[in-house]
Amino acid sequence: MSLTSNSPFPRAGFRRRLASWLYDALIMIAVYMTAGAASFLLISLMVHFGIFDLQGYPHLSDTITNTYWLLWPNELWKLSWVSFFFIWFWSKSGQTLGMKAWRLKVQNQDGSLITKTTALKRLLPTLFGLGNFAVLVDRKHKLSLQDRLTDTEVVLLTLEANRGRL
């Protein structure tokens, strides 16, 4: 792992990363809720057509919450859509919508776009944005936990470089 950047752009600091994360958190919640509504509709259709019943619970949400073979696939479904959101945007343009708003871009340390595999590897150490707190400790190199583990970096784009992306 190289601690120096080959990019013409400086690495992003903690405040911009946090602001971007807050924007993306709102979108992440919306994606999670939309995936939850779709799964609720699908499960309610299965109950309606008699594939399974309410398992003795008065409401479908109680059935999902208290039936592990419905709860865990339902949660994995929703989290997979949230993961897809990040993987898609990071590998397609290097920017999520929140990153675009704050002129941030995730890239390999040579300046190239990250792959879907690298984006997937970035997800776990990101830990809902907690990995970015490493930037506070490492002010010189401004690398987060997920940057260090995947040999990537988050850079601050100029207005011109940020224009027209996504």
C-alpha positions as CSV (number, residue, x, y, z in Angstrom):
1,M,0.0,0.0,0.0
2,S,1.3,3.4,-1.0
3,L,0.8,6.3,1.4
4,T,1.4,8.8,-1.3
5,S,-1.2,9.6,-4.0
6,N,-0.6,9.6,-7.7
7,S,-3.8,11.7,-8.2
8,P,-3.8,15.3,-9.2
9,F,-6.4,15.9,-6.6
10,P,-5.8,16.2,-2.8
11,R,-7.2,13.5,-0.5
12,A,-10.5,14.4,1.3
13,G,-10.6,15.3,4.9
14,F,-12.9,14.1,7.6
15,R,-15.5,16.8,7.5
16,R,-16.3,16.4,3.8
17,R,-16.4,12.6,4.2
18,L,-18.8,13.0,7.1
19,A,-21.0,15.4,5.2
20,S,-21.1,13.1,2.2
21,W,-21.9,10.2,4.4
22,L,-24.9,12.0,5.9
23,Y,-26.3,12.6,2.4
24,D,-25.7,9.0,1.5
25,A,-27.2,7.8,4.8
26,L,-30.5,9.5,3.8
27,I,-30.4,7.8,0.4
28,M,-29.4,4.5,2.0
29,I,-32.5,4.7,4.3
30,A,-34.7,5.3,1.3
31,V,-33.2,2.3,-0.6
32,Y,-33.6,0.1,2.5
33,M,-37.2,1.2,3.0
34,T,-38.1,0.7,-0.7
35,A,-36.5,-2.8,-0.7
36,G,-38.5,-3.5,2.5
37,A,-41.8,-2.4,0.9
38,A,-41.1,-4.7,-2.1
39,S,-40.3,-7.6,0.2
40,F,-43.4,-6.9,2.3
41,L,-45.5,-6.9,-0.9
42,L,-44.0,-10.2,-2.1
43,I,-44.5,-11.9,1.3
44,S,-48.1,-10.6,1.5
45,L,-48.8,-12.0,-1.9
46,M,-47.4,-15.4,-0.8
47,V,-49.8,-15.3,2.2
48,H,-52.7,-14.2,-0.1
49,F,-52.1,-17.1,-2.5
50,G,-51.7,-19.6,0.3
51,I,-48.0,-20.4,0.0
52,F,-47.8,-20.0,3.8
53,D,-50.0,-18.6,6.5
54,L,-49.5,-16.0,9.2
55,Q,-48.1,-18.6,11.6
56,G,-50.7,-17.7,14.2
57,Y,-49.7,-14.0,14.4
58,P,-52.3,-11.3,14.0
59,H,-50.4,-9.2,11.4
60,L,-48.0,-9.9,8.6
61,S,-45.3,-7.7,10.2
62,D,-45.5,-9.9,13.4
63,T,-45.1,-13.0,11.2
64,I,-42.0,-11.6,9.5
65,T,-40.4,-10.4,12.7
66,N,-41.0,-13.6,14.7
67,T,-40.3,-16.2,11.9
68,Y,-36.6,-16.6,11.3
69,W,-37.0,-18.2,7.9
70,L,-38.7,-14.9,6.8
71,L,-36.8,-12.4,9.0
72,W,-33.3,-13.2,7.9
73,P,-33.9,-13.5,4.1
74,N,-35.9,-10.3,4.3
75,E,-33.1,-8.4,6.1
76,L,-30.5,-9.8,3.7
77,W,-32.6,-8.7,0.8
78,K,-32.8,-5.1,2.1
79,L,-29.1,-5.0,2.9
80,S,-28.1,-6.4,-0.4
81,W,-29.9,-3.5,-2.2
82,V,-28.1,-1.0,0.0
83,S,-24.8,-2.7,-0.8
84,F,-25.7,-2.7,-4.5
85,F,-26.2,1.1,-4.3
86,F,-22.7,1.7,-3.1
87,I,-21.0,-1.0,-5.3
88,W,-22.8,0.3,-8.4
89,F,-21.9,4.0,-7.9
90,W,-18.4,3.4,-6.6
91,S,-17.5,1.2,-9.6
92,K,-19.4,3.1,-12.2
93,S,-18.2,6.7,-11.5
94,G,-16.3,6.6,-8.2
95,Q,-19.1,8.8,-6.7
96,T,-22.3,8.2,-4.8
97,L,-24.9,10.9,-4.9
98,G,-23.6,12.3,-1.6
99,M,-20.0,12.2,-2.8
100,K,-21.1,14.0,-6.0
101,A,-22.7,16.8,-3.8
102,W,-19.4,17.2,-1.8
103,R,-17.1,16.7,-4.8
104,L,-15.6,13.5,-3.5
105,K,-14.5,10.5,-5.5
106,V,-13.2,7.1,-4.5
107,Q,-10.5,5.7,-6.7
108,N,-7.5,3.4,-6.7
109,Q,-4.3,5.2,-5.6
110,D,-3.2,5.4,-9.3
111,G,-6.4,7.4,-10.1
112,S,-8.3,4.7,-11.9
113,L,-11.9,3.6,-11.0
114,I,-12.2,0.8,-8.5
115,T,-13.7,-2.6,-9.5
116,K,-16.9,-4.1,-8.2
117,T,-14.7,-6.5,-6.2
118,T,-12.8,-3.7,-4.6
119,A,-16.1,-1.8,-3.9
120,L,-17.4,-4.9,-2.2
121,K,-14.3,-5.2,-0.1
122,R,-14.7,-1.5,0.9
123,L,-18.2,-2.1,2.3
124,L,-17.4,-4.1,5.4
125,P,-14.6,-1.9,6.9
126,T,-16.7,1.2,6.1
127,L,-18.9,0.1,9.1
128,F,-21.6,2.6,8.5
129,G,-19.0,5.4,8.1
130,L,-17.1,4.6,11.2
131,G,-14.0,3.7,9.2
132,N,-13.7,7.3,8.3
133,F,-12.7,8.2,11.8
134,A,-9.2,6.9,11.0
135,V,-8.7,10.1,8.9
136,L,-8.8,12.0,12.2
137,V,-5.9,10.0,13.5
138,D,-3.9,10.0,10.2
139,R,-4.1,13.7,9.3
140,K,-1.0,13.5,7.1
141,H,-2.1,10.8,4.7
142,K,-5.9,11.2,5.2
143,L,-6.6,7.5,4.6
144,S,-9.6,5.8,6.2
145,L,-9.7,2.2,7.4
146,Q,-11.4,1.1,4.2
147,D,-8.9,3.1,2.1
148,R,-6.0,1.3,3.8
149,L,-7.4,-2.2,3.5
150,T,-8.3,-1.8,-0.2
151,D,-5.5,0.4,-1.5
152,T,-7.9,3.1,-2.5
153,E,-8.3,6.8,-1.6
154,V,-11.1,9.4,-1.5
155,V,-10.1,12.6,-3.3
156,L,-11.5,16.1,-3.4
157,L,-12.3,17.1,-7.0
158,T,-12.3,20.5,-8.4
159,L,-15.6,22.1,-9.6
160,E,-14.6,21.4,-13.2
161,A,-13.6,17.8,-12.6
162,N,-16.8,17.1,-10.7
163,R,-19.1,18.6,-13.4
164,G,-21.0,16.1,-15.6
165,R,-20.0,13.0,-13.6
166,L,-22.4,10.1,-12.7
